[in-house]
Amino acid sequence: MTPTFVPTTTPQRPWSCDAFVALPDTTADGAMLLAKNSDRPAGECQPLRYWPRRQSSAASSLHLAYLEIPDVEQSWAHLGGSPYWCWGHELGLNEWGVGIGNEALFTRDLAEHVTQSRRGQPPPAGILGMELVRLGLERATTAQEAVSSITELVAAYGQWGSGVPGRPIEQGAYDNSYLVADTREAWVIETSGHRWAAREIRTGSYAISNQPTIRTEWDQASQDLIDHAIEAGWWPTSENRPFDFARAYTDPGTPLQVSHVRLQRSRHLLADAARHGKIAFDQATRVLRDHYEDTFLGGPYFTAALPDLMTLCMHDSPAGFTWGNTASSAIMLLPDDPDQLPHLWWAAATPCTSVYLPIFPAAASVPNALALPTATVVAERPENVAVATYDAQSYWWQFQKLLDHVKGDERAWLFNDRQPQVRQAFDPLQRRWAEELPDIQREAVKFIQAGNPYGRKLLTQFTKRCADQALETCTNLLAEFDGR
């Protein structure tokens, strides 16, 4: 079986992805929790890679997909989950415990840029949202520094470029929102072209999807945020009410039902978890795997893999109304405690058919299979990237293959029978790893604080053992399903 990714030629916009943050006052262990589902075209491989510190000269440049920008002298080490072709990341966590995830936004600025480009007068190329995620991780030791890095780059360069392989910019472009968190602070940034607004999240939880959530209150913003909207005719000068960023900048030609229902669902699940105690790792996985179970909908009419709605855990629809699949999912835990280490739990492909692996930036590596099909990426225009092909050595491709086997075929006839078997196989593994993690972390921290490299080795071995067990279980499930 050699599945391939074939870029679609339909004009469907690249909407989807969901993210949320839970602050220490509402989490079970008192650690900041940042989570994201990365939704991408079906079959687009998304490995997880470790990028070490990078030092550059003051005069060096950084080559991105569409332009060159000045590099910085010191770039920090980080973990990044990225489409196989992309220099930037969909999500990531750096060595300082700064985590970032982004979402596509469809704004009035973007709509005007598309119109201009189709008339033969495109705006200057900019930085992709995924590149901004990586740049924020590389240049920040705190969430506030990441906010400053991202917003300064947005203001300077804008975001005009395709985020989808095989798509021209007019079809694959989007503006972005970001959730940024460290051990103590969390921020939401929402952008439109060269402009932006940012708000600190001070308590509780906060979710974002593919629509602006900042309304009349923010903590930082572009100086001309309001003037630009008024001059463009998006906000009437006679309006006797506080300026509403979301209302002014949201493209009225983009339907919100594709994002608003998912946004409200994640908010509801987070609030429900908080009402029943505190938000913990298990509650985060419940949100990320959601298909509207336990609602008046009763879950999908047929199966989650034959979707009738766009859900938090997204599956490719034969009808084409979903954008593809959730390509990876991550839960980042950011404790404000020197005796604990920031880490993420990462799942390849759709989280409802996958398992979350514990991975530490402090380990300074990931198992090789997680970084395949390639461990190095050269930034190039998405329109020109090669088609993704199956790689038997890639961890991600094995879980994509498992998803295909659980479905059975495009109509997903076997999903309802096989998906519970996947959970029965993986859930005990995940619980065991979660039980083992505190002791392993405690021992590793002692060595790391003493300057002994054995601490990093302990973390590396732990992740490798978990990944090997996950792959073995995946292989056994594939063999079992093939035998029927």
N, C-alpha and C positions, 0 to 999 in steps of 0.2 A: 504494500500500500504506500503510494507516494503522493500525498495531497499537495496541491500547489495553490498559491494565492494568485488569482487572476483579477487585476484591477477592474472595477466596474466602469462602464462608460455612461451610466445614468447620471443625471445632474443632481442626484440626492446629496444633500449637504452633510458634512461630517459631524453630525450632532450625536452626542451621548458622552458618557463619563459622569461619575458621581463621586463626591468626596465629603468628608465630614471631620470635625475635630471635637474632642471632648476634653474639657479642661480639668485640671487636677481636683477641683472641688466636686466634680461629678463622676470621677472614675474610681473603681474599686480599690486600686493600689496607690492612688494619689499621684499617678504619673500622667503627663500629657499624652493623649492618644490621637493620632492623625491617621486616617484611613482613606483609601481610594480604590475604586474600580476603574481600570483603564480600558475603555471600549474602543475597538479598532476594527478595520475591515477583516472579515472572516479569512483566516489563514495567514494573517500577517504576523509572523513570528516576533515575539517580544522577549528576548533574553534579559537576564539580570547580570550586570557586570560590576566589578570593583575597579574604580579609577584611582590610582595613587596620587599623592601630592605632585604638583607640577610647578617648576620654577622657570620663569622666562625673563628675558632681558626687558628693560623698560621700553625698548624700541620695537619689540616684537609685535606681530599681528596674529590675530586668531581668525582662521578661515571658517566661516559658517556656510550654510547652504546657499545663501544669496548674496552675501557681502562679507567684507573684511572689517574687523573692529580691532582697536588696540587691546592687547592682552594685558593682564596684570602680572606683577612679579611673582606673586604667590597664589597658587590655586590649591584648594584643600581637597583631601581625599574624600571619596564618597561612594556609595552604592547607587546605581541608577538602573531603572527598568525602562528600556527603550525599544521602539520598533527596530527591527534588524538593520534597517538602512540609515537610521537617524543618529547624528552626533548628539543631539539633545535627549532629554528624558521625559517620560510621562509622569514619573514619580521618582523620588530619591531621598536619601538620608545621608548626611555627611558626618565626618569624624567628630564634629562639635555638637552633634545632636540636633542639627537643623534639618527639618523635613519639609518637603514641598511637593504639592500635586497641582495640576492645572486642569481647567475645563474650557471647552470651546464656548465662545460667546458670539452672538450674531447681532451686531450693532448697526446704527444708522451710518456711522463712518464706514464700516465694512461694506454696506449696501451701496453707498455712493462710490467707493473705490471699485467695486465690481462693475457698476454702470460705466464709470470712466474708462476702465480697462477694455470693456467690450466695444467702446467707441474709439479705441485706438490710442487712448491717453492714460495709460496705467500710472499709478503713483509709484514713487521710488520703492525698490525692494527693501524689506525690513528683516527683522529677526523672528524666527518661528517661536511660538509659545513654548515648545519643547526645549528649544535652545535656551530660552530664558530660565526655565526650570534648572537646567544644568549650570548656567552662569550664576544663578543665585546660590546654588549649593557650593560652587567652587570659590565664591568670593565672600562668603559670610561665615562668621563665627556665632552670630545670634540671629534670631528671627528679624529683628529690626534692621540689621545690616542687609539681610536678604531682601527685605522690602525696599530699602534704599537702592540696592543694586538693580533690582528688576525694574523699578519705576524710572530710574535715571536712564536705563537703556531703552525703555519704551518711549520715553519723551524724546530721546535723541534719534532713534532709528525707526520707530513704528514697527508694525507686524505684518506687512504685506508679503505673503509667500504661501505656497501650498504646503499643507501639513499631511497630504495624502499621496502615496506613491502612484504614479501613472495619471495623476489629475493635473490639469492646468490650474494656474493660480485662481482663476475666476471660480472654479468649482471646489478647490481644496483649501481656500483661505478661510481663516477665522481669527477673531480677536480672542482674548483669553481672560479668565479669572484664575486666581491662585489662592490656595490655602497654604500658609506658611506658619510653622510652629517650631519652637525650641522647648527646652525643659520648663520655661517659665511664662512665655508669651505665645499668643497665637494671633494671626492677622489674616484678613481676607483682602485681596487686591482685585479690583475689577477694572478692565481697560477697554478703551475704544480708540483704535488708531494710535495716535501719539499721546492720548490723554488717559488719566487714571484717577481712581479714588481708592483709598485704603482705610480700613476700620479695624481697630484692635478689638478682639473678642475677649471679654474680661471675665466671663462666668458661663457655666453651663456647657452647652454644645451648640455647634453651628454647622449647617450643611449647605453645600452649593451644588448646582447642576449647570445646565446650559442656558442660564438666564441671569441677569444682574440681580443681586440681593441687597445691595446698598441703596437705600432710598434717600432720606433727608438728612441723615447723620453720618459723618465720617470724621476720621482723625487727621488724615492727610489727603491732599488732592493736588492735581495740576492747578496752577494759578489761574488759567483761563478756562477751567472746566465749565463754569456757568456761562461765561461770555461766548464761548464757542457754540454751545447749544442754542443760545439766543440768536446769534448771528446766522446760524444755519436754519433758523425757523423751527427748531424742535421744541422750544420752550417760549411761550408768549411773554412779552415784556409786561403785559397787563395782568398776568396771573398773580393774584394776591394770595399766594401760599408759598411755603418753603420749597426751594428747588428740590426736585426728586430725580436723582441720578438715573435710576432704573427706568423711570417713565420717559425721561428725555432721550436717553441713549439707546433703548431697546428698539431694534428694527421692527416696525409694525407689520412688515411683510413676512416675518418668520413666525410660524405658529408656536405658541408656548406650551401646548398640551404635551409635546414630546419631552419636555423637561419639568414642567410644573408638577405633574402628578408624581414623578419620581422624587422631586425635591420634597414635596409634602409627605411622601411615604417615608423617606429617611428621617425627616423631622419627627414624624409620628413614632417610628420605632425607637428613636433615641429618647424621646420624652417618655415613652412607655417603660423603657429600661430604667430610666432615672427614677420613675415613680415606684418601681419595684425594688429599689435599692440603689446600686451604683452601676455605671457602665463599665464592663470588663471586656476582656478579649473575646469571650464567647458571644456577648451581645454584639460586638463589632462584626464577627463573622456572620451572625444572623442577619444583620443589615445588608452586608455585601452579597449574601446568597439569596436575597429575597426575590420571590416571584409573585407577590401579593397573596401568599398563603395566609390563612386565618383572617381574611377580610370578607366583605360581602361578595367579592368576586370568587372566593374559594380557590384562588390560584388560577392557573391557565385552564382554558376550556378543554384542551387536549393534553398537551405537555408543555413544559417550560421551553423545550427545544423546538417547539412548533408554536411560537409565541403569537398571542392575540393582542398583547400590549407590550410597550417597551418597558422592561423591568430593570431593577437595579443590577441584577445579574443578567446581562444581556445575551441573547442567543440570536443567531442569524435566522431571519424569516424568509421562507420561500416567496412570500408576497413582496418582499423588498422594503418593508416599511421600517425595519430596524437597520442599523448601519452595518452590523456584523456581529461579532462576539466580544464579550469581555475577554481581553487578551492577557491580562494579569491583574492581580489584586494584592494589595499590601495593607498591613496594619503596623504602624510605627509607634513604638512605646518609648517615651522620652522622660525618664525619671530624673528628678532634681535631687540626686543623691550620689555623692562621690563613690559609694560602694556598689553602685549599679551602673549598667552600661546601656546607652541607647541602642535599640535594635529594631529590626522589622521582621514581621512574619509575611512571607511572600508565597503566593499561589500562582502557578502557571495556568493559563487558559481560564475557562469559566470556573469560578470558585465553588459552584455547586457540584462539580465533578472533579475537583482537585483537592489538594491538601496544602496547608500553610507551613512553610519551612522557617525555622528561626535562623536569622542571619545578623551578624554583628559587623558594623564598620570597623570596630577595633581589631577584628581578625585579620584585616588587610588582605582579604582574598575571598573568593567564592569557589565552590567546586567547578571544575572546568566545564562540565556538562551544562551548567546554568548559563554560561557565557556564550555558548554556541548558538547559531552557526558560525559566528566570527567574533573574535575577542577584540578586534580593532575596527574602528569605523572612520572613514574619511568623509567629511561633510560634502554632500553633493546635492544638487537640485532634485527634489522628489520626483519631478516629471521624468527624470532620466535613470532612476534606480532600476536594478535588475529585479526580476520577479523572484519572490521567495520560493524556495524549493525544499522539500522534505530532507531532513538530516537525521539519520538514525542515531547519531551520537548526541543529539540535542535534547536536553531535559524538556524544554518547552514543547518540542514536536511530539514527544511521547505522550504528553498530556493532551495535546490537540488530537492525536490519534485515538486516545482513550475517549474523548468527547465524541468523536465520529463513531466509535464502536458502541458507545452507550446509546446514541441516537438510532443506529442501525442503518438509516438512510435519510434522505432529505426530509421525509415526512415524519421522522422520529417515532416510528411505531414502537420501538423497544425501550424508549427512554423511561417510561413510568415503572417498568419492571427492573431495569438495570441501574438507574441512578440510586435507589436505596441500597443496592448491593455495594456501590462505590462508597457511600457514606459509612456503611457497616465495616468496610475494610480500612478506610482512612481515619475515621474519627478516633478510634482507640490509639492509633499512632500519634495523632496530634495531641491528645490528652496526655500521653506518656511523655512526649517531648516537653510539654508545658510544665509537667511535674518535675522533670529533670533539670530544667533550665536554671532555677534559682541556685542550686548547689554548684552547678558548673560555672555559672557567672560569678558566684562568691569566690570560688577558688581561683578563677582566671584573674579577677580584679586584684587579688593579693599579689600575684606574680607581676601583673602589669604595673602596679604601683611601686613595686620593688625594682622595676626596670628589667625584669626577667622575661625574655621572649617566649618562654614556655606558656605564659598566659594566653598569648595570641594563638599558639598551637592548640591549646585546649579548645578554644572557640572554633577554630578551623576544623578540628577533628569532630566536634559535636555537630556542626552543620553538615559536614561530609557524611557522617553516619546517618543523620536524618534524611539527607538526599538519597543515599543508597537504599535506605529502607523504603522511601517513597517510590523510587524507581522499581524496586523489586516487587512491591505491591501492585504498581501500575502494570508491570509486565505480566504478573500472574492474572490480573483481571482481563488483560487483552487476550491472553491464552484461553482463559475460561470462556470469554465471549466468542472467540473464534471457533471454539469447539462445539458451539450450539447451532 
